């Protein structure tokens, strides 16, 4: 960690309150401009993180006033906010978002994350600090994880420039901080040398000699591009024909399967990806035997033989057949255990929604109370602690274990569960079905 960055962190810790107050005053001078600026950033963040399904976990480095963390939480991401300055931490938590003290250059990430955000943070980092932060974020992201950040760019300088600066307006603090400016090609090289793929970048603000470069980068999935392209174009769109099973669920299973596979030596990530993509496709034919039908569809897919051997396809078919938690036997390979463990939502609300909607779909003549009770019994038997579904979770995460505990609690009392679900469905805008 450079001396410049260390000194700048001390300044923010001391002057964060002034920074926050100055930002409010600045916005009050032109509320319409401030509103448009905020809306533009929120649109950008929503689009940038759109490859991540709802309820994915995003870590924000340097949350500042907490606006970005609050927005990401509002669009249904699980946001982990952080900062080094106590007044910034308080500002974030005043918005209803938990915030931890965290220095990306000194502290270690505590978990794996699906996305990360560092807005106006790396502007204070020397090249070595920038590279170190990128490496640590890369290591904590799951395969396919998205990282959004920005840096300052001076395109008129032949070499990188740095300076101790204070600014007028919304950046004014009454004290100078260290800022680093990069040539675009040099920044690109540091990013790609880390292993990230640059998805997009754009220039914003400033004049021709002082502007932001905004990056959206991705941690590679480890899957061959031609396989990803085929699955995304030909297989995943078929799920839109199903009720209760959208591409969002399949995207989550793919992401979680790849995340589990990351820690398993000598695993074939291409196989993991295709298995996750195919595992529920058989619902198009018959729901009760969808795992078998999914295997048949995979066996008929001649295109897969361009990428896999017959032995590999046989293993993938078996994994798809074995993924259901209700089966009386364990999966025949680690691939089946991966997709079976990944095939579950980590959000209680999503589980409530899917169980109710799916029960309603299969039983259109049931009353609302009957659907609720049938769904409750199913959830409890499958996902309450000790349920058959929990026993088939071969790679349980902390979040999943917490989810099982919550399901056990809310499904314990039929009357309380009925009350909860009626309120839940009312918020969703569903009309109660009666006899």
C-alpha positions in Angstrom: 0.0 0.0 0.0 1.5 3.3 -1.1 2.2 6.2 1.2 0.0 8.4 -1.0 -3.0 6.1 -0.7 -2.5 5.7 3.0 -2.4 9.4 3.6 -5.5 9.9 1.4 -7.4 7.3 3.5 -6.5 9.2 6.6 -7.8 12.4 5.1 -11.1 10.8 4.1 -11.5 9.3 7.5 -11.1 12.8 9.0 -13.0 14.9 6.4 -15.7 12.5 5.3 -18.4 14.5 7.1 -17.4 17.7 5.2 -17.4 15.7 1.9 -20.9 14.6 2.5 -22.2 18.0 3.5 -20.5 19.7 0.5 -22.1 17.1 -1.8 -25.6 18.0 -0.5 -25.0 21.7 -0.8 -23.7 21.2 -4.4 -26.8 19.2 -5.4 -29.1 21.9 -3.9 -27.6 24.5 -6.3 -29.1 22.6 -9.3 -31.5 19.9 -8.1 -32.6 19.0 -11.6 -29.0 18.4 -12.8 -28.3 16.3 -9.6 -31.5 14.3 -10.2 -30.6 13.6 -13.9 -27.0 12.6 -12.9 -28.3 10.2 -10.3 -30.8 8.6 -12.7 -28.1 8.2 -15.4 -25.8 6.4 -13.0 -28.5 4.2 -11.7 -29.5 3.2 -15.3 -25.9 2.4 -16.0 -25.4 0.3 -12.9 -28.7 -1.6 -13.6 -27.6 -2.4 -17.2 -24.0 -3.2 -16.2 -25.1 -5.7 -13.5 -28.0 -7.1 -15.6 -26.1 -10.4 -16.4 -26.3 -11.2 -12.7 -29.7 -12.7 -11.6 -31.6 -11.0 -8.8 -30.5 -11.9 -5.3 -26.9 -12.3 -6.4 -24.3 -10.8 -4.0 -22.4 -7.7 -4.9 -19.6 -6.2 -2.8 -19.1 -2.4 -3.0 -15.6 -1.1 -2.2 -15.8 2.5 -0.9 -19.5 3.1 -0.6 -19.2 6.7 0.4 -22.6 8.3 0.8 -24.4 5.0 0.2 -26.5 6.0 -2.8 -25.2 3.2 -5.1 -25.5 0.6 -2.3 -29.1 1.7 -1.6 -30.0 1.6 -5.3 -28.5 -1.9 -5.9 -30.4 -3.2 -2.8 -33.6 -1.6 -4.2 -33.3 -3.7 -7.5 -33.0 -6.9 -5.4 -29.3 -7.5 -5.2 -27.8 -8.6 -1.9 -25.4 -5.7 -1.4 -22.4 -5.8 1.0 -21.3 -2.2 1.5 -17.9 -1.1 2.8 -15.8 1.9 3.5 -12.7 3.0 5.5 -14.2 6.2 6.9 -16.6 6.0 9.9 -18.8 8.9 8.8 -19.2 7.2 5.4 -20.2 4.0 7.1 -22.8 5.8 9.2 -24.1 7.5 6.0 -24.6 4.2 4.3 -26.3 2.6 7.3 -28.6 5.6 7.6 -30.1 4.4 4.3 -30.9 0.9 5.7 -27.8 -0.8 4.2 -25.4 -2.6 6.5 -21.8 -1.4 5.9 -18.5 -2.8 7.2 -15.1 -1.2 7.6 -12.9 -2.6 4.9 -9.7 -1.6 3.1 -9.3 -3.6 -0.1 -5.5 -3.3 0.0 -5.1 -4.6 3.6 -8.2 -6.7 4.3 -9.3 -10.0 2.8 -12.7 -10.7 1.4 -14.7 -13.0 3.6 -16.7 -14.8 0.9 -17.2 -15.3 -2.8 -19.2 -12.7 -4.6 -21.1 -12.5 -7.9 -20.3 -8.8 -8.6 -18.3 -5.9 -7.3 -18.4 -2.1 -7.6 -15.7 0.5 -6.9 -17.0 3.9 -7.8 -14.4 6.7 -7.6 -12.1 4.6 -5.6 -9.2 3.6 -7.8 -8.5 7.3 -8.6 -6.4 7.4 -5.4 -4.4 4.2 -6.2 -0.8 4.0 -7.5 -0.3 1.4 -10.2 0.8 -1.3 -7.8 -2.2 -0.7 -5.5 -4.5 -0.7 -8.5 -3.1 -4.0 -9.7 -3.3 -5.5 -6.2 -7.0 -4.5 -5.8 -7.9 -6.0 -9.2 -6.2 -9.3 -8.2 -8.1 -9.5 -4.9 -11.4 -8.7 -6.6 -10.7 -11.2 -9.3 -10.1 -13.9 -6.7 -13.3 -13.2 -4.7 -15.6 -13.1 -7.8 -17.3 -16.3 -8.9 -16.9 -17.3 -12.5 -18.8 -14.9 -14.8 -18.7 -12.3 -12.0 -19.1 -8.6 -13.1 -16.9 -5.8 -11.7 -17.7 -2.1 -12.4 -15.2 0.6 -11.6 -13.8 3.8 -12.9 -10.4 5.6 -13.1 -9.1 9.0 -14.2 -7.5 9.3 -17.6 -5.2 12.0 -18.9 -4.9 11.5 -22.6 -2.8 14.6 -23.2 0.1 13.2 -21.1 2.7 10.9 -22.6 3.1 9.3 -19.2 0.9 8.6 -16.2 0.4 11.8 -14.1 -0.4 12.1 -10.5 -1.2 15.0 -8.3 -2.4 16.1 -4.8 -5.6 18.0 -5.6 -8.7 19.5 -4.0 -11.7 20.4 -6.1 -14.4 22.9 -6.1 -18.1 21.8 -6.1 -19.2 18.4 -5.0 -15.6 17.1 -4.5 -14.4 20.0 -2.4 -13.1 19.0 1.1 -10.8 21.8 2.0 -7.8 19.5 1.8 -5.8 17.9 -1.0 -5.9 14.2 -1.8 -3.8 12.0 -4.0 -5.1 11.3 -7.5 -3.6 9.1 -10.2 -4.2 9.4 -13.9 -3.7 6.6 -16.4 -3.2 6.3 -20.1 -6.0 4.1 -21.4 -3.8 1.4 -23.0 -1.8 1.1 -19.8 -5.0 0.7 -17.7 -6.3 -1.9 -20.2 -3.2 -3.9 -19.9 -3.2 -4.0 -16.1 -6.9 -5.1 -16.2 -6.4 -7.9 -18.7 -3.1 -9.1 -17.1 -5.2 -9.7 -14.0 -7.4 -12.1 -16.0 -10.5 -9.9 -16.5 -12.3 -9.6 -19.8 -13.2 -6.0 -20.6 -16.9 -6.0 -21.5 -17.3 -2.3 -22.1 -15.6 1.0 -21.3 -16.6 4.6 -21.9 -15.3 8.1 -21.3 -17.2 10.5 -19.1 -16.9 14.1 -17.8 -14.0 16.4 -17.7 -12.2 18.1 -20.6 -10.0 16.4 -23.2 -7.1 16.1 -20.7 -9.0 15.0 -17.6 -11.8 12.5 -17.8 -13.1 9.3 -16.3 -12.8 5.9 -17.9 -15.7 3.7 -16.8 -15.0 0.0 -17.0 -17.4 -3.0 -16.9 -15.2 -6.2 -16.7 -16.0 -9.9 -16.3 -14.3 -12.8 -14.7 -14.2 -15.5 -17.4 -16.4 -18.5 -16.8 -13.8 -20.9 -18.0 -16.3 -22.2 -20.6 -15.4 -22.2 -24.3 -17.0 -19.2 -26.1 -18.4 -21.3 -28.9 -20.2 -23.5 -26.4 -21.6 -20.5 -24.5 -22.7 -18.9 -27.7 -24.6 -22.1 -28.8 -26.3 -22.6 -25.4 -27.3 -18.9 -25.1 -28.7 -18.8 -28.6 -30.3 -22.2 -29.0 -31.0 -23.7 -25.6 -31.7 -21.1 -22.9 -34.5 -19.3 -24.9 -36.5 -22.5 -24.8 -37.1 -22.0 -21.1 -39.3 -18.9 -21.8 -42.0 -21.4 -22.9 -42.3 -22.7 -19.3 -44.4 -21.3 -16.5 -42.6 -21.1 -13.2 -39.2 -21.8 -14.7 -37.6 -18.8 -16.4 -34.1 -18.2 -17.7 -33.4 -16.3 -14.4 -33.6 -19.6 -12.5 -31.4 -21.4 -15.1 -28.9 -18.5 -15.0 -28.7 -18.9 -11.3 -28.1 -22.7 -11.5 -25.4 -22.1 -14.1 -23.7 -19.5 -12.0 -23.9 -21.6 -8.8 -22.7 -24.7 -10.6 -19.7 -22.9 -12.0 -19.0 -21.4 -8.6 -19.0 -24.9 -6.9 -16.9 -26.3 -9.7 -14.2 -23.6 -9.1 -13.0 -25.4 -6.0 -13.0 -28.9 -7.5 -9.7 -30.0 -9.1 -9.7 -31.3 -12.7 -13.4 -30.6 -13.3 -14.5 -30.0 -16.9 -16.2 -26.6 -16.7 -17.7 -27.0 -20.2 -19.6 -30.0 -19.0 -20.7 -28.3 -15.8 -22.1 -25.4 -17.8 -24.0 -27.5 -20.3 -25.4 -29.8 -17.6 -26.8 -26.7 -15.7 -28.2 -25.3 -18.9 -30.0 -28.5 -19.8 -31.1 -29.8 -16.4 -34.8 -28.6 -16.5 -35.4 -28.5 -20.3 -37.4 -31.8 -20.1 -40.2 -29.8 -18.4 -41.2 -28.9 -21.9 -42.2 -32.5 -22.4 -43.3 -33.9 -19.0 -42.8 -32.3 -15.6 -43.0 -35.5 -13.5 -40.2 -37.1 -15.5 -38.4 -34.0 -16.6 -35.0 -35.1 -15.5 -35.2 -38.2 -17.8 -36.7 -36.1 -20.6 -33.8 -33.6 -20.2 -31.4 -36.4 -20.7 -33.1 -37.6 -23.8 -33.0 -34.1 -25.3 -29.3 -33.8 -24.5 -28.7 -37.2 -26.2 -30.5 -36.0 -29.3 -28.5 -32.8 -29.5 -26.0 -33.6 -32.3 -24.3 -30.2 -31.9 -22.9 -31.3 -28.5 -20.8 -33.9 -30.3 -18.8 -31.1 -31.8 -17.5 -30.3 -28.3 -17.7 -33.5 -26.3 -16.8 -37.2 -26.5 -19.5 -39.9 -26.2 -18.2 -40.7 -22.7 -18.5 -37.1 -21.6 -22.0 -36.9 -23.1 -23.0 -40.0 -21.2 -21.7 -38.5 -17.9 -23.7 -35.3 -18.7 -26.9 -37.2 -19.4 -26.5 -39.1 -16.1 -25.9 -35.8 -14.2 -29.1 -34.3 -15.7 -31.1 -37.5 -14.8 -29.7 -37.5 -11.3 -30.2 -33.8 -10.3 -33.6 -34.1 -8.7 -33.6 -33.9 -4.9 -36.6 -36.3 -4.7 -34.7 -39.2 -6.1 -33.9 -42.1 -3.8 -30.3 -42.5 -4.9 -27.3 -40.2 -4.9 -26.0 -38.8 -8.2 -23.6 -41.2 -10.1 -20.9 -38.5 -10.5 -19.7 -35.3 -9.0 -21.3 -33.5 -12.0 -24.8 -34.7 -10.8 -24.0 -33.5 -7.3 -22.9 -30.1 -8.5 -26.1 -29.4 -10.5 -28.3 -31.0 -7.8 -26.8 -28.7 -5.2 -27.0 -25.6 -7.5 -30.6 -26.3 -8.4 -32.1 -24.4 -5.5 -32.9 -20.7 -4.8 -31.1 -19.0 -1.9 -33.9 -16.5 -1.4 -36.9 -17.4 0.7 -39.3 -15.0 -1.2 -38.4 -16.7 -4.4 -39.0 -20.1 -2.9 -42.4 -19.0 -1.6 -43.3 -17.5 -5.0 -42.2 -20.5 -7.0 -43.8 -23.1 -4.7 -47.2 -21.3 -4.7 -47.2 -20.6 -8.5 -46.1 -24.1 -9.4 -48.7 -25.7 -7.1 -51.4 -23.5 -8.6 -50.2 -24.4 -12.1 -50.5 -28.1 -11.5 -53.7 -27.8 -9.5 -56.0 -25.2 -11.2 -59.1 -26.4 -9.4 -57.7 -26.0 -5.9 -58.9 -23.2 -3.6 -56.3 -20.7 -2.5 -56.1 -22.2 1.0 -55.5 -25.6 -0.5 -52.7 -24.4 -2.7 -51.1 -22.6 0.2 -51.2 -25.7 2.4 -50.0 -28.0 -0.3 -47.1 -25.7 -1.1 -46.3 -25.4 2.6 -46.1 -29.1 3.1 -43.9 -29.4 0.0 -41.5 -26.7 1.2 -41.3 -28.1 4.6 -40.6 -31.7 3.5 -38.0 -30.6 1.0 -36.2 -27.6 2.5 -36.7 -27.4 6.2 -33.6 -28.6 8.1 -33.5 -32.3 7.7 -35.7 -32.3 4.6 -34.9 -34.5 1.7 -33.7 -31.6 -0.4 -31.2 -30.4 2.2 -29.7 -33.9 2.4 -29.0 -33.7 -1.4 -27.2 -30.4 -1.0 -23.6 -31.7 -1.3 -22.0 -28.2 -1.3 -24.1 -26.1 1.1 -23.2 -22.4 1.4 -23.7 -20.3 4.5 -26.6 -18.5 2.8 -28.3 -21.7 1.8 -28.1 -23.1 5.4 -29.6 -19.8 6.6 -32.4 -20.2 4.0 -33.2 -23.8 5.2 -33.5 -22.5 8.8 -35.9 -19.7 7.7 -38.0 -22.1 5.7 -38.2 -24.4 8.7 -39.4 -21.5 10.9 -42.1 -20.0 8.6 -43.6 -23.4 7.6 -43.9 -24.8 11.1 -47.4 -23.4 11.8 -50.0 -23.9 9.1 -52.1 -20.9 10.2 -49.2 -18.5 10.4 -48.0 -19.7 7.1 -51.4 -19.2 5.5 -51.5 -15.6 6.9 -48.0 -14.9 5.6 -48.8 -16.2 2.1 -52.0 -14.3 1.8 -50.1 -11.1 2.6 -47.3 -12.1 0.3 -49.6 -12.8 -2.6 -51.5 -9.6 -2.0 -48.2 -7.6 -2.3 -47.6 -9.5 -5.6 -51.0 -8.4 -6.8 -52.5 -11.9 -7.0 -56.3 -12.3 -6.6 -57.4 -15.0 -4.1 -59.0 -18.1 -5.7 -61.9 -19.4 -3.7 -64.4 -22.3 -4.1 
